[in-house]
Amino acid sequence: MLAIAAAVPNRALAQSDSGFEVAGGYGFLRDVDGDATFPRGWFASVAGDVAGPISLVGDFGGNYKSMGGLDVELSMSIHTLMGGPRFRPRSARIAPYVQMLFGVARTASTFELPDERLTSARNDFAMTPGGGVDVRLSDRAALRFGANLRLIRAETFTASGSEPFTYKEIQFIAGMVVR
């Protein structure tokens, strides 16, 4: 570990870091259980340093899917509001990070029939272990690439009643970070 610390240039240790960041960009979602993709999506986050390489993160996102056939249109969306810790060691050019976020996922569906519109929405507990890498462009800007495993704890309804179920989703993100 000492050898790694000695190999990091002094300029990297002295780089300007405000302790606060804002990030946003594109998010692609794959629902593993439903075997479905949500090709349209976004993410936004804010983070503030707490101590050393540890930050507190607030993360927001939305993913969308639409499909239709005959006289039926189906639109689905998943929005999340999450927060938690992130560990990101300082680095000169490339800074990997890992995070564990907790919060709520709101899933909504709309069925549009010729004479009727049916909607359904629910809020469920979600947690998201994930990570990625920030590639520094300047002292204040970086590109962010990451992947998250989103676990949504919900109830599923069966003929014998309701049972707990955990939906598994994989999210890929790409965007910009401003510090």
C-alpha positions as CSV (number, residue, x, y, z in Angstrom):
1,M,0.0,0.0,0.0
2,L,2.9,2.4,0.8
3,A,4.4,1.7,-2.6
4,I,1.1,2.7,-4.3
5,A,1.0,5.9,-2.2
6,A,4.6,6.8,-3.1
7,A,3.8,6.2,-6.8
8,V,1.1,8.9,-6.9
9,P,2.5,12.2,-8.1
10,N,2.4,15.1,-5.6
11,R,0.5,17.1,-8.2
12,A,-2.3,14.6,-8.0
13,L,-2.5,14.9,-4.2
14,A,-2.7,18.7,-4.5
15,Q,-5.4,18.8,-7.2
16,S,-8.2,21.1,-6.6
17,D,-11.2,19.3,-5.1
18,S,-14.1,21.4,-3.8
19,G,-15.6,18.6,-1.7
20,F,-18.9,18.9,-3.5
21,E,-19.9,17.4,-6.9
22,V,-22.9,17.3,-9.2
23,A,-23.2,14.7,-11.9
24,G,-25.7,13.7,-14.6
25,G,-26.2,11.8,-17.8
26,Y,-27.6,8.8,-19.5
27,G,-28.8,5.7,-17.8
28,F,-29.7,2.3,-19.4
29,L,-31.6,-0.2,-17.4
30,R,-32.0,-4.0,-17.8
31,D,-34.7,-5.7,-15.7
32,V,-33.2,-9.2,-15.1
33,D,-36.5,-10.7,-13.7
34,G,-38.8,-9.3,-16.4
35,D,-36.2,-9.8,-19.2
36,A,-36.9,-6.3,-20.3
37,T,-34.7,-3.3,-21.2
38,F,-35.5,0.4,-20.5
39,P,-33.4,2.1,-23.2
40,R,-34.4,5.7,-22.3
41,G,-33.1,7.0,-19.0
42,W,-31.2,9.5,-17.0
43,F,-29.4,9.9,-13.7
44,A,-28.4,12.9,-11.5
45,S,-26.5,13.0,-8.3
46,V,-25.0,15.3,-5.8
47,A,-22.3,14.4,-3.3
48,G,-20.4,16.0,-0.5
49,D,-17.2,14.9,1.1
50,V,-17.6,13.7,4.7
51,A,-14.1,12.5,5.7
52,G,-11.2,11.6,3.4
53,P,-12.4,9.4,0.6
54,I,-15.9,9.0,1.9
55,S,-18.8,11.1,0.6
56,L,-22.5,11.2,1.1
57,V,-24.5,10.9,-2.1
58,G,-28.0,11.8,-3.1
59,D,-29.0,10.0,-6.4
60,F,-32.0,10.5,-8.6
61,G,-32.9,8.7,-11.8
62,G,-35.6,7.6,-14.3
63,N,-35.9,4.9,-16.9
64,Y,-38.6,4.5,-19.5
65,K,-40.0,2.0,-21.9
66,S,-43.0,2.1,-24.3
67,M,-44.4,-0.6,-26.6
68,G,-47.6,-1.1,-28.5
69,G,-49.5,-3.4,-30.7
70,L,-53.0,-3.7,-32.2
71,D,-55.0,-1.1,-30.2
72,V,-53.0,-1.2,-27.0
73,E,-50.1,1.1,-25.9
74,L,-48.1,0.3,-22.8
75,S,-45.8,2.8,-21.1
76,M,-43.6,1.9,-18.1
77,S,-41.3,4.0,-15.9
78,I,-39.1,3.5,-12.9
79,H,-37.9,6.5,-10.9
80,T,-35.6,6.3,-7.9
81,L,-34.7,8.6,-5.0
82,M,-31.7,7.2,-3.1
83,G,-28.9,8.1,-0.8
84,G,-25.9,6.6,1.0
85,P,-22.1,6.5,1.2
86,R,-19.6,6.5,-1.6
87,F,-15.9,5.6,-1.3
88,R,-13.7,7.2,-3.9
89,P,-9.9,7.4,-3.4
90,R,-8.2,10.4,-4.9
91,S,-6.3,9.8,-8.1
92,A,-4.5,11.9,-10.7
93,R,-6.4,10.9,-13.8
94,I,-8.7,7.9,-13.0
95,A,-10.7,7.6,-9.8
96,P,-12.7,4.4,-9.2
97,Y,-15.5,4.5,-6.8
98,V,-17.9,2.1,-5.0
99,Q,-21.2,3.1,-3.3
100,M,-24.2,1.7,-1.4
101,L,-27.4,3.6,-1.9
102,F,-30.8,3.1,-0.2
103,G,-34.1,4.7,-0.9
104,V,-37.4,4.3,-2.8
105,A,-38.2,3.1,-6.3
106,R,-41.5,4.2,-7.9
107,T,-42.7,2.0,-10.7
108,A,-45.6,3.0,-12.9
109,S,-47.4,1.5,-15.8
110,T,-50.0,3.0,-18.2
111,F,-52.2,0.9,-20.5
112,E,-54.0,2.9,-23.2
113,L,-56.9,1.2,-24.9
114,P,-59.1,2.8,-27.6
115,D,-61.7,3.9,-25.0
116,E,-59.9,3.6,-21.7
117,R,-56.7,4.4,-19.9
118,L,-55.5,2.3,-17.0
119,T,-52.7,3.3,-14.7
120,S,-50.9,1.7,-11.8
121,A,-48.1,2.9,-9.6
122,R,-46.3,1.7,-6.5
123,N,-43.4,2.7,-4.2
124,D,-41.0,0.1,-2.9
125,F,-37.8,0.0,-0.9
126,A,-34.7,-0.2,-3.0
127,M,-31.0,-0.6,-2.5
128,T,-28.2,-0.3,-5.0
129,P,-24.7,-1.5,-4.6
130,G,-22.6,-0.1,-7.5
131,G,-19.4,1.4,-8.7
132,G,-17.6,2.9,-11.6
133,V,-14.8,5.2,-12.6
134,D,-14.4,8.9,-13.0
135,V,-12.0,10.0,-15.7
136,R,-10.6,13.4,-15.0
137,L,-10.8,16.0,-17.8
138,S,-9.7,19.0,-15.7
139,D,-9.5,20.1,-12.1
140,R,-13.3,20.5,-12.0
141,A,-14.7,18.1,-14.6
142,A,-14.7,14.4,-15.2
143,L,-16.5,11.7,-17.3
144,R,-18.3,9.1,-15.2
145,F,-18.9,5.5,-16.2
146,G,-20.6,3.1,-13.8
147,A,-22.8,0.1,-13.2
148,N,-25.3,-0.6,-10.4
149,L,-27.2,-3.6,-9.3
150,R,-30.6,-2.3,-8.1
151,L,-32.6,-4.5,-5.8
152,I,-36.3,-3.5,-5.3
153,R,-38.1,-5.2,-2.5
154,A,-41.8,-5.6,-3.3
155,E,-44.8,-7.8,-2.8
156,T,-46.0,-10.1,-5.6
157,F,-49.5,-11.3,-5.6
158,T,-50.3,-15.0,-6.1
159,A,-53.5,-17.2,-5.9
160,S,-52.6,-17.9,-2.2
161,G,-52.0,-14.3,-1.3
162,S,-49.0,-11.9,-1.4
163,E,-45.4,-12.9,-1.0
164,P,-42.2,-10.8,-0.8
165,F,-40.1,-10.6,-3.9
166,T,-36.9,-8.8,-4.9
167,Y,-36.7,-7.4,-8.4
168,K,-33.1,-7.3,-9.8
169,E,-32.1,-4.6,-12.3
170,I,-28.8,-3.7,-13.7
171,Q,-28.2,-0.1,-14.6
172,F,-25.3,1.3,-16.7
173,I,-24.6,5.1,-16.6
174,A,-22.4,7.5,-18.5
175,G,-22.2,11.2,-17.9
176,M,-20.4,14.3,-16.6
177,V,-19.2,15.3,-13.2
178,V,-18.5,18.8,-12.1
179,R,-16.7,19.5,-8.8
